Amino acid sequence: MTLREDDVRRLDGSEGIYAVVDKPTCAVVIPFDGARFHLVEQFRYPLGLRRWEFPMGTAPELADVPPLELAARELREETGLVAGSMAELGVTDVAAGMSSQRGRVFLATDLTQSEAQREVEEQDMRTAWFDRDEFEKMIAAGDITDAQTLAAYTLLLVRERTL
């Protein structure tokens, strides 16, 4: 991750500075067994809260990893799940007003369980399965607020409606 400040000229001709956080592409994975979603819960330091969300992440040391490979890696690391099928659902802009980071969203199905291989920062992570009704109730109750999870779920809903 890097922070840069760009000198900019606005439409009215005035000059200013635009701060940008550059981060590599992240993968967001929706593990779905046909009835339930597999979520991870972890402490999000900037919020001071534990949050439920879909598995996701980046590989800064491997910034050129193909998105599908990154998605499979994040799924396995965080949940121990291995997908027999991964379908790309779309692209999200993580925080377009301040960051160049984009997200690639994948639907993971035909899942088998293996051992999670979490990074040191993920030691407190928990995982659980939630049926769709429970998942949507968690969104409505404000228990799921992660923007990438919400955007990924929207992409899944759009895909389901167009099939």
CYANA upper distance limits for C-alpha pairs under 8 A (distance plus 0.5 A):
  1 MET  CA     21 VAL  CA      7.34
  1 MET  CA     22 ASP  CA      6.09
  1 MET  CA     23 LYS  CA      5.29
  1 MET  CA     24 PRO  CA      8.04
  1 MET  CA     60 PRO  CA      8.21
  2 THR  CA     21 VAL  CA      6.27
  2 THR  CA     22 ASP  CA      5.71
  2 THR  CA     23 LYS  CA      7.36
  3 LEU  CA     19 ALA  CA      7.48
  3 LEU  CA     20 VAL  CA      6.24
  3 LEU  CA     21 VAL  CA      5.09
  3 LEU  CA     22 ASP  CA      6.75
  4 ARG  CA     19 ALA  CA      6.20
  4 ARG  CA     20 VAL  CA      5.87
  4 ARG  CA     21 VAL  CA      7.05
  4 ARG  CA     22 ASP  CA      8.19
  5 GLU  CA     17 ILE  CA      6.61
  5 GLU  CA     18 TYR  CA      6.00
  5 GLU  CA     19 ALA  CA      4.86
  5 GLU  CA     20 VAL  CA      6.80
  6 ASP  CA     17 ILE  CA      5.96
  6 ASP  CA     18 TYR  CA      5.65
  6 ASP  CA     19 ALA  CA      6.83
  6 ASP  CA     20 VAL  CA      8.20
  7 ASP  CA     15 GLU  CA      7.68
  7 ASP  CA     16 GLY  CA      6.37
  7 ASP  CA     17 ILE  CA      5.20
  7 ASP  CA     18 TYR  CA      7.04
  8 VAL  CA     15 GLU  CA      6.17
  8 VAL  CA     16 GLY  CA      5.74
  8 VAL  CA     17 ILE  CA      6.20
  8 VAL  CA     18 TYR  CA      7.19
  9 ARG  CA     13 GLY  CA      6.27
  9 ARG  CA     14 SER  CA      6.19
  9 ARG  CA     15 GLU  CA      4.97
  9 ARG  CA     16 GLY  CA      6.80
 10 ARG  CA     14 SER  CA      5.93
 10 ARG  CA     15 GLU  CA      6.63
 10 ARG  CA     16 GLY  CA      7.90
 19 ALA  CA     98 MET  CA      7.27
 20 VAL  CA     98 MET  CA      5.63
 20 VAL  CA     99 SER  CA      5.83
 20 VAL  CA    100 SER  CA      7.53
 21 VAL  CA     98 MET  CA      6.61
 21 VAL  CA     99 SER  CA      5.01
 21 VAL  CA    100 SER  CA      6.92
 21 VAL  CA    101 GLN  CA      8.41
 22 ASP  CA     99 SER  CA      6.26
 22 ASP  CA    100 SER  CA      5.67
 22 ASP  CA    101 GLN  CA      6.81
 23 LYS  CA     60 PRO  CA      8.28
 23 LYS  CA     99 SER  CA      7.76
 23 LYS  CA    100 SER  CA      6.94
 23 LYS  CA    101 GLN  CA      5.58
 24 PRO  CA     58 THR  CA      7.08
 24 PRO  CA     59 ALA  CA      8.00
 24 PRO  CA     60 PRO  CA      6.82
 24 PRO  CA     63 ALA  CA      6.49
 24 PRO  CA    101 GLN  CA      6.30
 24 PRO  CA    102 ARG  CA      8.01
 25 THR  CA     58 THR  CA      6.84
 25 THR  CA     63 ALA  CA      8.07
 25 THR  CA     67 PRO  CA      8.31
 25 THR  CA    101 GLN  CA      6.00
 25 THR  CA    102 ARG  CA      5.55
 25 THR  CA    103 GLY  CA      6.10
 25 THR  CA    104 ARG  CA      7.79
 26 CYS  CA     56 MET  CA      7.30
 26 CYS  CA     57 GLY  CA      5.63
 26 CYS  CA     58 THR  CA      5.01
 26 CYS  CA     59 ALA  CA      8.23
 26 CYS  CA     67 PRO  CA      8.26
 26 CYS  CA     70 LEU  CA      8.34
 26 CYS  CA    101 GLN  CA      7.79
 26 CYS  CA    102 ARG  CA      6.86
 26 CYS  CA    103 GLY  CA      5.19
 26 CYS  CA    104 ARG  CA      6.82
 27 ALA  CA     56 MET  CA      5.86
 27 ALA  CA     57 GLY  CA      6.11
 27 ALA  CA     58 THR  CA      7.00
 27 ALA  CA     67 PRO  CA      6.92
 27 ALA  CA     68 LEU  CA      8.44
 27 ALA  CA     70 LEU  CA      6.76
 27 ALA  CA     71 ALA  CA      5.55
 27 ALA  CA     74 GLU  CA      7.98
 27 ALA  CA    103 GLY  CA      6.00
 27 ALA  CA    104 ARG  CA      5.40
 27 ALA  CA    105 VAL  CA      6.45
 27 ALA  CA    106 PHE  CA      7.94
 28 VAL  CA     54 PHE  CA      7.16
 28 VAL  CA     55 PRO  CA      6.57
 28 VAL  CA     56 MET  CA      4.84
 28 VAL  CA     57 GLY  CA      7.36
 28 VAL  CA     71 ALA  CA      7.14
 28 VAL  CA    103 GLY  CA      7.07
 28 VAL  CA    104 ARG  CA      6.58
 28 VAL  CA    105 VAL  CA      5.22
 28 VAL  CA    106 PHE  CA      6.73
 28 VAL  CA    148 GLN  CA      7.76
 28 VAL  CA    149 THR  CA      8.05
 28 VAL  CA    152 ALA  CA      7.71
 29 VAL  CA     54 PHE  CA      6.59
 29 VAL  CA     55 PRO  CA      6.00
 29 VAL  CA     56 MET  CA      6.55
 29 VAL  CA     71 ALA  CA      6.68
 29 VAL  CA     74 GLU  CA      8.36
 29 VAL  CA     75 LEU  CA      7.15
 29 VAL  CA    105 VAL  CA      6.41
 29 VAL  CA    106 PHE  CA      5.40
 29 VAL  CA    107 LEU  CA      6.44
 29 VAL  CA    108 ALA  CA      7.02
 30 ILE  CA     37 PHE  CA      7.43
 30 ILE  CA     38 HIS  CA      7.90
 30 ILE  CA     54 PHE  CA      6.45
 30 ILE  CA     55 PRO  CA      7.69
 30 ILE  CA    105 VAL  CA      8.13
 30 ILE  CA    106 PHE  CA      6.63
 30 ILE  CA    107 LEU  CA      5.29
 30 ILE  CA    108 ALA  CA      6.23
 30 ILE  CA    152 ALA  CA      7.97
 30 ILE  CA    153 TYR  CA      8.37
 31 PRO  CA     37 PHE  CA      6.10
 31 PRO  CA     38 HIS  CA      5.87
 31 PRO  CA     39 LEU  CA      8.27
 31 PRO  CA     54 PHE  CA      8.22
 31 PRO  CA     75 LEU  CA      8.44
 31 PRO  CA    107 LEU  CA      6.77
 31 PRO  CA    108 ALA  CA      5.20
 31 PRO  CA    109 THR  CA      6.72
 31 PRO  CA    111 LEU  CA      8.13
 32 PHE  CA     36 ARG  CA      6.16
 32 PHE  CA     37 PHE  CA      5.22
 32 PHE  CA     38 HIS  CA      7.12
 32 PHE  CA    107 LEU  CA      7.62
 32 PHE  CA    108 ALA  CA      6.61
 32 PHE  CA    109 THR  CA      6.00
 32 PHE  CA    111 LEU  CA      8.38
 33 ASP  CA     37 PHE  CA      7.31
 33 ASP  CA    109 THR  CA      6.42
 33 ASP  CA    110 ASP  CA      7.26
 33 ASP  CA    111 LEU  CA      7.32
 34 GLY  CA    109 THR  CA      8.26
 35 ALA  CA    131 ASP  CA      6.33
 35 ALA  CA    132 ARG  CA      7.13
 36 ARG  CA    129 TRP  CA      6.52
 36 ARG  CA    130 PHE  CA      5.69
 36 ARG  CA    131 ASP  CA      4.57
 36 ARG  CA    132 ARG  CA      6.39
 37 PHE  CA    129 TRP  CA      6.00
 37 PHE  CA    130 PHE  CA      5.78
 37 PHE  CA    131 ASP  CA      6.70
 37 PHE  CA    132 ARG  CA      7.47
 37 PHE  CA    135 PHE  CA      8.17
 38 HIS  CA     54 PHE  CA      7.66
 38 HIS  CA    127 THR  CA      7.45
 38 HIS  CA    128 ALA  CA      6.15
 38 HIS  CA    129 TRP  CA      4.90
 38 HIS  CA    130 PHE  CA      6.90
 39 LEU  CA     52 TRP  CA      6.81
 39 LEU  CA     53 GLU  CA      5.99
 39 LEU  CA     54 PHE  CA      5.42
 39 LEU  CA     55 PRO  CA      6.98
 39 LEU  CA    127 THR  CA      6.10
 39 LEU  CA    128 ALA  CA      6.12
 39 LEU  CA    129 TRP  CA      6.82
 39 LEU  CA    130 PHE  CA      7.98
 40 VAL  CA     52 TRP  CA      6.10
 40 VAL  CA     53 GLU  CA      6.06
 40 VAL  CA     54 PHE  CA      6.56
 40 VAL  CA     55 PRO  CA      6.53
 40 VAL  CA     78 GLU  CA      7.94
 40 VAL  CA     79 THR  CA      7.94
 40 VAL  CA    125 MET  CA      7.05
 40 VAL  CA    126 ARG  CA      6.10
 40 VAL  CA    127 THR  CA      4.86
 40 VAL  CA    128 ALA  CA      7.16
 41 GLU  CA     50 ARG  CA      6.91
 41 GLU  CA     51 ARG  CA      5.79
 41 GLU  CA     52 TRP  CA      4.77
 41 GLU  CA     53 GLU  CA      6.86
 41 GLU  CA    125 MET  CA      6.05
 41 GLU  CA    126 ARG  CA      5.59
 41 GLU  CA    127 THR  CA      6.60
 42 GLN  CA     50 ARG  CA      5.61
 42 GLN  CA     51 ARG  CA      6.18
 42 GLN  CA     52 TRP  CA      7.39
 42 GLN  CA    122 GLU  CA      7.80
 42 GLN  CA    124 ASP  CA      6.69
 42 GLN  CA    125 MET  CA      5.17
 42 GLN  CA    126 ARG  CA      7.06
 43 PHE  CA     48 GLY  CA      7.49
 43 PHE  CA     49 LEU  CA      6.04
 43 PHE  CA     50 ARG  CA      4.53
 43 PHE  CA     51 ARG  CA      6.87
 43 PHE  CA    124 ASP  CA      7.79
 43 PHE  CA    125 MET  CA      8.11
 44 ARG  CA     48 GLY  CA      6.42
 44 ARG  CA     49 LEU  CA      6.06
 44 ARG  CA     50 ARG  CA      6.34
 44 ARG  CA     51 ARG  CA      7.25
 45 TYR  CA     49 LEU  CA      7.41
 51 ARG  CA    143 ASP  CA      7.66
 51 ARG  CA    144 ILE  CA      7.15
 51 ARG  CA    145 THR  CA      8.07
 51 ARG  CA    146 ASP  CA      8.00
 52 TRP  CA    143 ASP  CA      7.52
 52 TRP  CA    144 ILE  CA      6.12
 52 TRP  CA    145 THR  CA      8.45
 52 TRP  CA    146 ASP  CA      8.19
 53 GLU  CA    144 ILE  CA      7.05
 53 GLU  CA    145 THR  CA      8.50
 53 GLU  CA    146 ASP  CA      6.75
 53 GLU  CA    149 THR  CA      6.15
 54 PHE  CA    149 THR  CA      6.11
 55 PRO  CA     74 GLU  CA      7.12
 55 PRO  CA     75 LEU  CA      6.51
 55 PRO  CA     78 GLU  CA      7.00
 55 PRO  CA     79 THR  CA      8.10
 56 MET  CA     71 ALA  CA      7.90
 56 MET  CA     74 GLU  CA      6.48
 56 MET  CA     75 LEU  CA      7.87
 57 GLY  CA     74 GLU  CA      6.68
 58 THR  CA     63 ALA  CA      8.26
 58 THR  CA     70 LEU  CA      7.70
 58 THR  CA     74 GLU  CA      8.41
 59 ALA  CA     63 ALA  CA      6.22
 59 ALA  CA     65 VAL  CA      8.09
 59 ALA  CA     70 LEU  CA      7.72
 65 VAL  CA     69 GLU  CA      7.01
 65 VAL  CA     70 LEU  CA      6.64
 66 PRO  CA     70 LEU  CA      6.75
 67 PRO  CA     71 ALA  CA      6.57
 67 PRO  CA    104 ARG  CA      7.21
 68 LEU  CA     72 ALA  CA      6.81
 68 LEU  CA     86 MET  CA      8.12
 68 LEU  CA     88 GLU  CA      8.40
 68 LEU  CA    106 PHE  CA      8.29
 69 GLU  CA     73 ARG  CA      6.63
 70 LEU  CA     74 GLU  CA      6.66
 71 ALA  CA     75 LEU  CA      6.65
 71 ALA  CA    106 PHE  CA      7.55
 72 ALA  CA     76 ARG  CA      6.69
 72 ALA  CA     82 VAL  CA      7.61
 72 ALA  CA     83 ALA  CA      7.77
 73 ARG  CA     77 GLU  CA      6.49
 74 GLU  CA     78 GLU  CA      6.47
 75 LEU  CA     79 THR  CA      6.27
 75 LEU  CA     80 GLY  CA      7.24
 75 LEU  CA     81 LEU  CA      6.51
 75 LEU  CA     82 VAL  CA      7.49
 76 ARG  CA     80 GLY  CA      4.82
 76 ARG  CA     81 LEU  CA      5.49
 76 ARG  CA     82 VAL  CA      6.32
 76 ARG  CA    114 SER  CA      8.24
 76 ARG  CA    115 GLU  CA      8.24
 76 ARG  CA    116 ALA  CA      6.47
 76 ARG  CA    117 GLN  CA      7.30
 77 GLU  CA    116 ALA  CA      5.55
 77 GLU  CA    117 GLN  CA      4.72
 77 GLU  CA    118 ARG  CA      5.44
 77 GLU  CA    119 GLU  CA      7.99
 78 GLU  CA    116 ALA  CA      6.18
 78 GLU  CA    117 GLN  CA      6.99
 78 GLU  CA    118 ARG  CA      5.95
 78 GLU  CA    122 GLU  CA      8.24
 78 GLU  CA    125 MET  CA      8.32
 79 THR  CA    115 GLU  CA      8.12
 79 THR  CA    116 ALA  CA      5.67
 79 THR  CA    117 GLN  CA      8.44
 79 THR  CA    127 THR  CA      7.13
 80 GLY  CA    113 GLN  CA      6.31
 80 GLY  CA    114 SER  CA      5.23
 80 GLY  CA    115 GLU  CA      5.04
 80 GLY  CA    116 ALA  CA      4.18
 80 GLY  CA    117 GLN  CA      7.30
 81 LEU  CA    111 LEU  CA      6.69
 81 LEU  CA    112 THR  CA      6.12
 81 LEU  CA    113 GLN  CA      5.16
 81 LEU  CA    114 SER  CA      6.27
 81 LEU  CA    115 GLU  CA      8.15
 81 LEU  CA    116 ALA  CA      7.95
 82 VAL  CA    111 LEU  CA      6.06
 82 VAL  CA    112 THR  CA      5.82
 82 VAL  CA    113 GLN  CA      6.88
 82 VAL  CA    114 SER  CA      7.56
 83 ALA  CA    108 ALA  CA      5.98
 83 ALA  CA    109 THR  CA      6.07
 83 ALA  CA    110 ASP  CA      6.08
 83 ALA  CA    111 LEU  CA      5.04
 83 ALA  CA    112 THR  CA      7.07
 84 GLY  CA    108 ALA  CA      8.10
 84 GLY  CA    109 THR  CA      6.77
 84 GLY  CA    110 ASP  CA      5.28
 84 GLY  CA    111 LEU  CA      6.49
 84 GLY  CA    112 THR  CA      8.27
 85 SER  CA    108 ALA  CA      6.35
 85 SER  CA    109 THR  CA      5.78
 85 SER  CA    110 ASP  CA      6.46
 85 SER  CA    111 LEU  CA      8.48
 86 MET  CA    106 PHE  CA      6.63
 86 MET  CA    107 LEU  CA      6.02
 86 MET  CA    108 ALA  CA      5.12
 86 MET  CA    109 THR  CA      6.97
 87 ALA  CA    106 PHE  CA      5.87
 87 ALA  CA    107 LEU  CA      5.63
 87 ALA  CA    108 ALA  CA      7.21
 88 GLU  CA    104 ARG  CA      7.82
 88 GLU  CA    105 VAL  CA      6.34
 88 GLU  CA    106 PHE  CA      4.84
 88 GLU  CA    107 LEU  CA      6.84
 89 LEU  CA    104 ARG  CA      8.23
 89 LEU  CA    105 VAL  CA      5.92
 89 LEU  CA    106 PHE  CA      5.97
 89 LEU  CA    107 LEU  CA      7.21
 89 LEU  CA    152 ALA  CA      8.41
 89 LEU  CA    155 LEU  CA      6.62
 89 LEU  CA    156 LEU  CA      7.23
 89 LEU  CA    159 ARG  CA      7.75
 90 GLY  CA    104 ARG  CA      6.50
 90 GLY  CA    105 VAL  CA      5.94
 90 GLY  CA    106 PHE  CA      8.02
 90 GLY  CA    155 LEU  CA      7.27
 91 VAL  CA    102 ARG  CA      7.36
 91 VAL  CA    103 GLY  CA      6.01
 91 VAL  CA    104 ARG  CA      5.19
 91 VAL  CA    105 VAL  CA      6.60
 92 THR  CA    102 ARG  CA      6.13
 92 THR  CA    103 GLY  CA      5.36
 92 THR  CA    104 ARG  CA      6.97
 92 THR  CA    105 VAL  CA      8.05
 92 THR  CA    148 GLN  CA      8.02
 92 THR  CA    151 ALA  CA      7.67
 92 THR  CA    152 ALA  CA      8.48
 93 ASP  CA    100 SER  CA      8.25
 93 ASP  CA    101 GLN  CA      6.98
 93 ASP  CA    102 ARG  CA      5.05
 93 ASP  CA    103 GLY  CA      6.64
 94 VAL  CA     99 SER  CA      7.65
 94 VAL  CA    100 SER  CA      8.35
 94 VAL  CA    101 GLN  CA      6.25
 94 VAL  CA    102 ARG  CA      5.89
 94 VAL  CA    103 GLY  CA      6.79
 94 VAL  CA    147 ALA  CA      8.30
 94 VAL  CA    148 GLN  CA      7.31
 95 ALA  CA     99 SER  CA      5.85
 95 ALA  CA    100 SER  CA      8.04
 95 ALA  CA    101 GLN  CA      7.68
 96 ALA  CA    100 SER  CA      6.97
 96 ALA  CA    101 GLN  CA      8.20
103 GLY  CA    148 GLN  CA      8.30
105 VAL  CA    152 ALA  CA      6.57
107 LEU  CA    156 LEU  CA      8.19
118 ARG  CA    122 GLU  CA      6.20
118 ARG  CA    123 GLN  CA      7.30
119 GLU  CA    123 GLN  CA      7.52
130 PHE  CA    134 GLU  CA      6.49
130 PHE  CA    135 PHE  CA      6.33
131 ASP  CA    135 PHE  CA      6.62
132 ARG  CA    136 GLU  CA      6.63
133 ASP  CA    137 LYS  CA      6.67
134 GLU  CA    138 MET  CA      6.67
135 PHE  CA    139 ILE  CA      6.97
136 GLU  CA    140 ALA  CA      6.76
137 LYS  CA    141 ALA  CA      6.53
138 MET  CA    142 GLY  CA      6.67
138 MET  CA    143 ASP  CA      5.41
138 MET  CA    144 ILE  CA      6.17
139 ILE  CA    143 ASP  CA      6.34
139 ILE  CA    144 ILE  CA      5.30
139 ILE  CA    145 THR  CA      7.24
144 ILE  CA    149 THR  CA      8.42
144 ILE  CA    150 LEU  CA      8.41
145 THR  CA    149 THR  CA      8.20
145 THR  CA    150 LEU  CA      7.65
146 ASP  CA    150 LEU  CA      6.81
147 ALA  CA    151 ALA  CA      6.52
148 GLN  CA    152 ALA  CA      6.43
149 THR  CA    153 TYR  CA      6.65
150 LEU  CA    154 THR  CA      6.78
151 ALA  CA    155 LEU  CA      6.85
152 ALA  CA    156 LEU  CA      6.84
153 TYR  CA    157 LEU  CA      6.73
154 THR  CA    158 VAL  CA      6.72
155 LEU  CA    159 ARG  CA      6.67
156 LEU  CA    160 GLU  CA      6.66
157 LEU  CA    161 ARG  CA      6.74
158 VAL  CA    162 THR  CA      6.79
159 ARG  CA    163 LEU  CA      6.79
